[in-house]
Amino acid sequence: MSILLQQPGALTTDPFIVNVASAEFDLFTAGHNLPILTNILLINTTGSAVTILLEYNDGSNDYQLDETVSIAANGRLDRDFNIAMRQGDVVKITAGTADALHGFISRLEGGGST
C-alpha cells in the first residue's frame, strides 16, 4: 500500500525500491519541498541474506547512514531517521545482491524551496 499525501507537512510514503541492482541505486532525491527523511523500510524477498549500505549525499560528499547491514533471508530492515534534506540531496543504497529488495521511504515534506 502506498500513501501519498500532498499537503505541506504531510507524511509521505512512496515505494522507491524494486529490484535494487548491486551498484549504487538512488532511493530518493530531495525536491523543492525540503523533506525530512523519517524512515526507510527494506524487505529482502529472497531466501538468502543480502548485505546493504545506506548513504546520504549532499551534492559533494557521501555520508554513511548506518553500518553495513546484512538483512536475513525473507527479513527486513526498518530504520528511523530525522534528517532535514536540501534540494538535490540523495539517499543511496548499495546492495550486495541484485533483484532482492523491495522497500519504502517515508518523509515529511514542507512547502519551502531552496
Number of C-alpha atoms within 10 A of each C-alpha: 7 9 11 11 13 11 11 13 16 15 19 19 19 15 15 17 22 13 15 22 17 16 12 15 17 18 21 19 16 18 17 15 18 22 27 20 22 18 17 20 17 20 20 23 18 15 11 14 18 22 16 21 17 22 20 22 17 14 11 6 8 14 12 14 15 12 10 13 14 17 18 17 15 15 17 17 15 12 13 11 13 11 13 15 23 19 16 16 19 21 24 21 23 19 23 18 19 13 16 24 24 17 20 19 21 22 23 20 24 17 12 11 10 9
